Amino acid sequence: MVFKIYREESIKPLTGEEIMKKVSKKYIILLLLLSMTTMAQLNKPGGGGTILGGGCAGGLAIPDDGYDGTIGSMQCMTIAGLGGLLTDINLDLAVDHTFVGDLAVKIVAPDGTILTVMNRPGFAEPADDGTGGFGFGSDISSAAIVTYANGAATSAEDMGLTAVGVVCQDDGLCDYAPSPGLGEGVDFNDYIGMESAGNW
């Protein structure tokens, strides 16, 4: 998996320092947690992936069959907030992974507030524990950046619904509203007005 933040005015990745200068603006990236659920090996042999970028240590492997609904079972990256109140939050995600329906994406604030941005699109999970059936089988690629923002026309639950091959790249749907499913949180408003200082 590949994880990057981009400037609005260009397609050049921001440095870690530049990211933190924007903490009270809409480009903050918080703690990103990604996991492949137990269906990964059943859906497509070999699954897996890595997380890179954001000014943090890269090359983190996403555990196969490891997600049990807890933060501890997910692979994560931490970014330290420099301070200031959050006024608007969007999440840009560049990821290489097969079967988007196997992924959960979560953000954890310094005070422990959790937002599940996406939870196994295409699968109505009976619980947020990584068990059960299959989500959508479309792939996701770092060549087609996906943006999560409040008010986006398409729910993250529908990511991969219309893609024959790769989300965003093949279906043109690149903007999604958070959809926690049975996971924690509602949307990015959960963090508005929160102090950004601390580890996300």
N, C-alpha and C positions, 0 to 999 in steps of 0.2 A: 504494500500500500504506500502511496505517496501523499503527503499532506503539506499544503503550501497556503500562504496568504498572498493575495495580489493587490497591488495598488489599483485604485479606480481608474486613474489616468493612463495606465499602461499595463502591460502584461508581465512586467518584471517582478519577481518575488521580492517581498519586503525582507529586510534583515530583522533579526530579533530586536535590535534597538529601535528600529523604525516601527515595529509592531507595538512596542510598549509606549511610544510617543502618542499612539492613537487610541490609548485605552479608554478615554471618555468619548470616543467617536464610534461610529458604527463598524469599524474594522477590527475590533478586538477579537482575538481568538483565545479561547479559554482552555481548560483541560479537555482534551479530546480523548475519548475512550472508545476503542473499537474492538469488536469481538466477533468471531465466527461461532455460530451456534452448533449444537450437536448435529444438525442436519447437513453440515458442510460436506462431510465425507460421503454421505448418502447421495447428495445432489450431484457432486462432480468430484471424481477422484483427484487427489493431490492438492485441493484447495489451498488455503493458507495465504500468506502475503506478508508485507512489511510496512511499517510506518516510517516515513522520513520527513525531515524538514522542520520549519517553524523556529529555527535557531536552536533547537534542542537536539539531543543525541538521536541519531537516526538509525535505521536498520533494525527496528524493533519487530520481532516476529509476532504475528497475531496467532494466539493459541487455537488449534483445532479442538473442537469438542470441549472447550474449557469453560464456556459461559454458563454460570449458574444463577444469574440475576444479581450477583454482588459485584461491587466495584473491584474488589480484590481479584476477581476472576477475569478481568479485562486488561488488555494492554493499554498503557496510558503514556501521555506526555504532559509535562508540567511547564507552565509559563507563569512567571512572576509578574503580577500587576504592580505598576508604579504608584498608583493612587489616583484619586479622583472618582467622582460618581459616574456610573454608567448611564448613558442616555439613550443609546440605540445599539443593538448587537445584531450582526449577521455572521454567518459561518460559511466560509468558502472551503470546499473540500476537494482535493485532487487525490484520487485513490485508484489503485490497480487491484481489482479483486473479481473473482468469479462469483456469481450468484449473490446479487445485492440483497436478496431476501434472507440471507444468512447473517446480515450485519446489524449490530446495535451501535448507535453513536450517542454518547452521553457527555455532558459538561458538569463539572463539579466546582462550585464556588468555594472560596476560602472558608466560608462559614458552614460548608457542608451541604448547601442547597444543590440538589441534583435536577438537571433537566435532561430527559431522554429526548434527543432531537429526532431520532429515527429508531424504530424497533422492528426489525425483520419485516420489511415491506411485503405485503401480499399474504401475510399469515396472521390470522386472528388468534394470537397466542392465548391459551387458557390462563397463563401466568407469565410473568416476566422472569423466566428461569432457564431459557434456552432449550426447553424440551418441546416436543410436539411435532407438527407437520412441516410442510414446505412453504417457503416464501417464494417470491418471484425469482425466476432463473436468469434474468438479464444480468450481464456483467456491468462493471463500473470501471472507468479508465481515467487515469490522471491526465490524459490528453483532452478530456471533456470535463472541465471543472463544474461541480455542482454547488449551488448557493442555497443556503437555508436562511429564510427571513420571515418574520411575522408578516402576514398579509399576502404571501405568495399564493398564486391561484391554484397550485397543485399541492396536495398533501404529500408529505414524505411517505405516507403509507402506500401511495400509488406509484412510488418510484419503481420503474421497471415494468409497469403494467402494459405500456404500449411499445416498449423497445423490443425489437426482434433480437438484437445482439448486444449493443452497449448503450446504457443509460446516457441521456443528453446527446451523445454523438449521433445516435441513430434515430432517436425520436424527437430531438429538438427541445425536449423538456429539461431545462437546466436549473430552474428556480423552484424551490419547494418550501412549504410551510412546515414547521416542526410538527411531528405527530408521535407523541410518546407511547401510544398503545396503552398497555398496562404498566408501563414504566413510570418513574417519578416525573413530576413537573407538568406544566401546561404548554408554555412557549417562552420566548426570550423575555417577555415582560416579567417573568419570575425574577429577573436580575436588574430591572430598571430601578435606578435610585440607589443601588447597592454600591458600597465602597469597593473599588477594584483592587486595592492593595492586598497583597498576599499571593499565595500560590493557587493557581487555578488548575 
